[in-house]
Amino acid sequence: MSIYATCHGNIGKDAASRSVGQHTVIEFSVACTHGFGEKAITTWVRVQGWGQYWSTIADKLKKGKEVIVQGEVYEREYQGKSGPQKSLELKATSCRFLGSKKEPVAASDDAGDVPF
């Protein structure tokens, strides 16, 4: 049984690619924040994208970009400096780009024509 999830947040650093056999894997992390103010909690999700789709958008997966990523969630165990560690990972099937804090929204010349 698989668990599929949607992750919404900002990319932590530019995507990196690596080869696994004949395949290219695109990897990046997304910071998903829930809550407000001092009670806000950020969960980092490691994302892997396999296939041609991910190779074509890899150059757009830059630090700070706001994205919604969907895919299969799994937990990976690894040996860290302080002993066994776990990380939340997402084998992504789709990615949608949203606005970014670094990219200002263009002002509209029709702002005075808004009826409400």
Secondary structure as UniProt FT lines:
FT   STRAND          3..11
FT   STRAND          16..20
FT   TURN            21..22
FT   STRAND          23..34
FT   HELIX           37..39
FT   STRAND          41..50
FT   HELIX           52..57
FT   HELIX           58..60
FT   TURN            63..64
FT   STRAND          66..80
FT   TURN            81..82
FT   STRAND          83..97
FT   TURN            101..102
FT   TURN            109..110
FT   HELIX           111..113
//
